Amino acid sequence: MRLPLWNNYSGGGKPLAANQTSNAFSIIRYLFPVNIYPTPLIWDFYLIFRIFILSVFSFIYFRLIGIDKLISVTVSIILGFSGHILLYSNLFHLDVEIILPLLFIGIELLFIKKQIY
């Protein structure tokens, strides 16, 4: 298995690692087998999976900062089904926006523990 660094089939070749559109190193695409078995059903499950991951990570973050459980569930569902997320659900940059609550969780845990590791 090789790392997808270069696309030989596009003209004289183009880099995949430096190209954000290809999402060669997207964590979420490796959790779900979109590139291995690209059928419309798998893509549909992948889009629903991204919304689910966003809602779960945002719920964990809201609970971590001390928001009530019912409010955390409500806000997480509203965030997962907000207009921006549904409008851009099939675009590549949403993979980064979905992991953003995970970054907030890491920063919050860093401030709570007051150490890096």
N, C-alpha and C positions, 0 to 999 in steps of 0.2 A: 504494500500500500504506500502510495506516495502522497506527499503534501500537495495540495492544489495551488501551486505558485504561479503557473503559467498556462495560458490557453493557446495551444498550437493551432487550433482550428479557426481562429478569427484573424483573417488577413495574414500578416507576417507574424502574428502572435501578440498577445497582450497580457499584462500582469493581472492575476486574480487576487493576489495578496494585497495589492495596493488599491484595488477596486472595491469600493464599498457596495456597489450594486450587486456584485456576485455573492456577497456574504459567505466567502469561502471559510472564514473562521468564526461564524456565528455559533454561539453555544446552543441556542435553541434549536437550530437545524440539525445538530448532532444528537439532541435528545429525542427528536422525532424523525422517522426515516423518510423525509421528503425527497432527498436526493437519491436514495436507493430505489424507491418504488414510487415514482411521481405520477400517481393517478389523481383524477379529480376528487375522489373520496378521501384520499390521504391528505390532499391540500385542504379540503374542508375541515378535517379533523385537526390539521396543523393550525389553521386560523382560530378555531375554537380553543385549542390548547394554549395558544398565546394569550387569549383573553382570560382563560382560567389561571394561568401563571401570574399574570398581572394582578388579578384579583386576590390571589393567595398571598403574594408578596406584599401587596398593599395592606391586606388585613393583618399580617404579622407585624408590619411596621407600625400601624396604628395602635395595635395592642401593646407594642413595645414602648411607645411613648405615653401610654396610660389612658387611651381613649376607651370608653365603655364598649363592651362586646357587641351590642346591638347596633350602635352607631358605626363601629368598625365594619361590620358586615354590610350595612346599608351603603356606606361610602365606598367600600370596595366594589360592590356590585354596580353602583352608579359610575365609578371610574372605569370599570371594565366595559360598560356599555355606553360610554360617553360618545358624543358625536365625532370627536377627533379619532378615537380608537376605531370606531366602526367605519369611518370614512376612509382611513388610511390602513385598513386591516390587511390589505394584500401588498403593501409596499415594504421595501427592505428596511427603512429606518425605524420601523416600529419594533424590530428586534432589540434595538438599543433602548428604546423608551420602556419596554416591558421589564428590562433588568434594572431600571432606575430605582424602584423601591428596594431592591436588594442592595444597591449601593447605599441608600439611606439607612438600611438596617445595619450594614457594616460600619458606617460612620457613627451611628447611635451606640452600637456596642463598643466602639473604640472610646467614646466619651464616657461610657458607663464603667468600663474596666480600667481606663486610663493607661493602657499599654497596647503596643502594636500587635504582639503575638501572645 
